[in-house]
């Protein structure tokens, strides 16, 4: 199942003072990528993280996201939603 996770900062943070925590975050992100749970990760123009995960269910995705150091520290959280296949093609393919 594909899961979309969009970061939400909980508070305004000066990220420059959290260099070690950000390194830990990058390490955990890399672990998730290597495990094939994290398929894609992006930043928006506002530096909001957007992740595409592949998990068995949304609960598992939330557990993985909760393992991120920035989530553990209470600095960010995620809006999490299941992505389902687009069904609009059926409208043009019906006989």
Secondary structure, 3 states (H helix, E strand, C coil): CEEEEEEEECCCCCHHHCHHHHHHHHHHHHHHHHCCCEEEEEECCCCCEEEEEECCCHHHHHHHHHCCHHHHCCCEEEEEEEECCCCCHHHHHCC
